[in-house]
Amino acid sequence: MYSLAKELAGTMRAIMEIESEIIESKNNHTDERTLLDLEQRRSNLINGSTRDELLVIKTVMNVGRSERGYRHYFDSEDVEIINLPIELNEHELMQKYSYYLIHRTRQELAYGIEYYTAVSEQLKEGMEILKLQAADELGCRRFTR
């Protein structure tokens, strides 16, 4: 599973880049058509993936969401990431965080990624924890769909 995650580093980065463009377009009050095109690109990227690919992407998100500590403040929306020591290796983390996902269908996995609001944050953190940033820089599979 970890080897597929390394192959999908480019695809995960493409999802994050499209989401950044969507946020930038919303902040710049770009026309509705451009925004819809970006959202459609993101949707096509997610829905064009196989079940195994979606399982890996969702697992990386789960690692990013759950393997760090977070400090939330009562009077603010700020969240601080606490870098807790990680005792498992990359393969063990992928196994741990995919455990319950293996029972999900392709549609459930796609929906869980497409309509979730913190995809980029979780992917970024998960890729960092799993050391997938370096794999992406080495030219592993990029989004070409």
Residue pairs with C-beta under 8 A, 6 or more apart in sequence:
1 55
1 56
1 59
1 91
1 94
1 95
1 98
2 90
2 91
2 94
2 130
4 52
4 53
4 56
5 56
5 59
5 60
5 90
5 94
5 130
5 132
6 132
6 135
6 140
7 140
7 141
8 53
8 56
8 57
8 140
8 141
9 127
9 132
9 133
9 135
9 136
9 140
9 141
10 136
10 140
10 141
10 142
10 143
11 45
11 49
11 53
11 57
11 141
11 142
11 143
12 57
12 60
12 123
12 127
12 132
12 136
13 127
13 136
13 143
14 45
14 142
14 143
15 42
15 45
15 46
15 57
15 113
15 119
15 120
15 123
16 119
16 120
16 123
16 124
18 38
18 41
18 42
18 45
19 42
19 119
19 120
20 120
21 38
22 35
22 38
22 39
22 42
24 30
25 34
25 35
25 38
26 35
42 114
43 114
44 145
45 143
45 145
46 54
46 110
46 113
46 114
47 110
47 114
48 145
49 57
49 110
50 106
51 105
51 106
51 109
54 106
54 109
54 110
54 113
55 98
55 101
55 102
55 104
55 109
56 94
56 98
57 109
57 113
57 123
58 98
58 101
58 104
58 109
58 112
58 113
59 94
59 97
59 98
59 101
59 126
60 122
60 123
60 126
60 127
60 130
60 132
61 113
61 116
61 119
61 122
61 123
61 126
62 97
62 98
62 101
62 122
62 126
63 93
63 94
63 97
63 125
63 126
63 129
63 130
64 121
64 122
64 123
64 124
64 125
64 126
64 127
64 128
64 129
65 118
65 122
65 125
65 126
66 97
67 84
67 86
67 93
67 97
67 125
67 126
67 129
68 81
68 82
68 83
68 84
68 125
68 129
69 81
69 82
69 83
69 84
70 79
70 80
70 81
70 82
71 79
71 80
71 82
72 79
73 79
73 80
81 125
86 93
86 129
88 96
90 130
90 131
93 129
93 130
94 130
101 109
104 112
113 119
126 132
127 133
127 136
